[in-house]
Amino acid sequence: MGLIVAKDIYKDYQVGEVSLRALNDLNFEIEPASFLSFVGPSGSGKTTLLNLIGCLDIPTAGTLTIAGTDVVSLDRKARAAFRGRHMGFIFQDFNLIPVLTVYENIEYPLLMVQNVPSEERRQRVVNLLESVEMMEQKDKYPDQISGGQKQRVAVARALVTEPELVIADEPTANLDSTTAYMIIDLMKVMKAKSGTTFIFSTHDQKIVGAAEILYTLEDGTIVDRKETGGNGHV
């Protein structure tokens, strides 16, 4: 069974007296250790779908199973706990906490979400600081480091809970090309090393070219699935 199995997924939003369909009869299965992206024009349903996979919302109809759990049946509190155990998130705007150091930003999910013992916390944070080459900046604050360094910290923070799944919404949009490719390479190394699945929503051709699987959405429907190998641009 795949890490994520979606069957007959629909998502409707009520706007006044009008019901708008954002996702229409989606069916897909995503295997562990995937590196894939959902692509499509604005309004195609990419963000809505990521919100469902990230357990930030639930479908109007259909079943969605993640890591063997029927997440549609979970209430809000249970979905939050599930996210903390199984998922990490990387955002376009980094979302680092300005009053915390680099070290503390990476450590934060272990304190607030998983309550990991102190020595294990330290080891996990140090290992990731070394992996993302940020050990020398560990005592700096977010406003003292570059955009690329902030995104490296964000990647480390997403991975520190050892999630099975990382969801990244336009993670390279605010980065120059050199830094963006470095971040993409870092995530691919982490996928190979830990078997983490990375799912992107993006317009960035650098990620589109690196993704091993592409799902194309149009008007809330998956119109294409392509295995690319992730070795270049499309």
N, C-alpha and C positions, 0 to 999 in steps of 0.2 A: 504493500500500500504506500502511496506517495506521502510525502511530508504534508502537502496540501491537496485536498480533493474537493473540488467545487462541482455541484450538480444542480442544474436548473436554477441558477441564481438570477433573481430579479431584484432591482432596487428602485422604488418609487419615492418621490418627494411630493408632499402636499404644499402647494403655493396658493394660498387663499382657497378657492373652491376648485382649483385645477390640480390634477395629479400629473406630475411629470415623471417619465420613466428614464432613469439614468443608466441602468444596466438591464439588458434584455436577454434572458435565457443563456447564461454563460455556463460552459462546462469545460473544465480543464483539470489536469493533475500535474503537480510540480514535485519532482523527485528531490531527495536530500542532496546537498552539495551542488545545487544549481546556481548558475550565475546568469540571471535573465532580466529582461526589461520589458515593460509594457510601453508601447509607443502608440502615437496617434495624435490627431489634432486636438487643440483645446476644446473642451466640451465633449470629448469622446468617451469619458468615463474612467480615465486612468486614476485620478485622485480618489474617486468614489470607491474603486476597486481596491486600491491600497488601504483605504480606511477599513474596508471589510476584512482584508487579510490581516491587518494590524489590530483587529478586534476593537477598533475605535467606534465601530458602528455595526449593525447587523442587517442582513438582507431582508427585504420584504417577503420574499419566498425563496425556497431552495435550501439545500444543505451545504454546509461548509465545515469540513473536518481538517483540523491542523494538529499535527503531532498526535494523531489518534483521538483527539477530543472534538466532540460536536460543539463548536464554539457558539453556534446560534442559540443553543439552549442555556447558555450562561447568562446570569444577570450582570449588571454593570460592575459590581464589586468583584465577582468571580472572573470577569474578563480582564479587569485590571491586574489581578493576581496572576492570571495566565500569561499576560504580556510580560510581567516581571520575570517569570520563570523561563519563558521560551523565546523572547524577542528582544532585539535591539533596534534603535532607530537612529538614522542619520538625516539631518535636515539641511536644506539649502543655506540657511542663515546661521548654521552651527549650533545655536541655542545653548552656548556655554553660560555658566553662571558667573557673572562678572566679579563677584566678591570672593570666589574660590580660586585657588591656584590651579595650575594644570594638573598636578597630582590629585588635588581634592575633587576636581571635576570628574576625573576618571573614577575615583573611589566612590563618588556619591551614590551610584545605583547599588553598590554593595552594602551601603549603610541603610539606604531608604527603601530598597526593594527586596533585597535578599538577606539582610542581617548576617553577613558572613563574618566569622571570627577574625580578629585583628591581624594575626600573622598571615592567614590565608589572603586577607585583603591586601596586605602589603606586597605579598609575593605576586599576586595577580597584577596589581597596578605596576609594579616594577617591570615585570615581564613585558607588559604591553608598552610601557614607556620606551623600553629598549627596542621593541619590534617596530614602533613608529618613529624611532630616532628622535625622541623628545626628552630623554633623560636630563640633558643639560638645561632644559627649560622648565623642569618640573616645579620649581618654586615661583615661576612667573605667573602673572595674572593675564586673562584673555586680552586685555588692551595693550599688553606688552609683547605680543607675538603676531606674526603675519597671518593672513587669511589661510594660506596653505597649512601653516602650523596649527591653526585652530581646527581645520578639518581633520588633520591627523589626530588631534586630541578627541574630536568627535567620533572618529572611527574607533579609537581605543575605548572610549566610554561605551560605545555600542557593543563592543566585544567582551567587556570585562565580566559580564554576567554569564559568559560562555553560552550564548544563545544558539538555538538551532537555526534561527531565521533572523536576518537583518533586513529591514525595510528602509530604503533610501529614496527620498523625494528630491529630485534635482540636486544631487550632492556636489556636483562640480560646476554648477551654474555661475558661482561667484569667483571662480578660480581661473588663473591664466592657464594656457595650454600645457606648459611644462609641469606645473603643479597638479593639474587635473590628471594627467597621465600617471604621475607619481602616486596619487591617491588611488586610481584605478588599479595600478600594479600592486599596491599594498593590499587592497581588498582581495585581489586574486590570490595573493600569497596566503592570506588568512583563510580563504576558502579551501585552498589545497592543504593547508596545515591542519585545520580544525574541522573540515567538512561542513562549514557554515554555508547555508543558502543565502544568497544575496538577491533581493528583488528590487528593481529600480522602476521609477516612473520618471521619464526624461524626454527632453527634446534634444539633448546634447549628443551630437554625432560621435563624440569620443567614447561615450558609454555605449551608444548603439553599436559601434564597431567592436567593442570589447565584449559585449554580451554574447553568451553561447547560445541562448535561445531568445527569440523575439516574438512577442505576442502583439499583434496590431489590432487596436480597437477603433471602431468607427460607430458613432451614434449608439454607444452602449453595447455593442456587439463585437465579439472576437471574429475578425474576418480573415486572419492569417496567423499561422504559427510556423516559424522558420528556425531551423537549427543551423547556426552559422559557424560554430567552432570558436567564435570570439577572437579571430586572428586579424581583423582589419575593419575598415569602415564599410558601410553599406550605403 
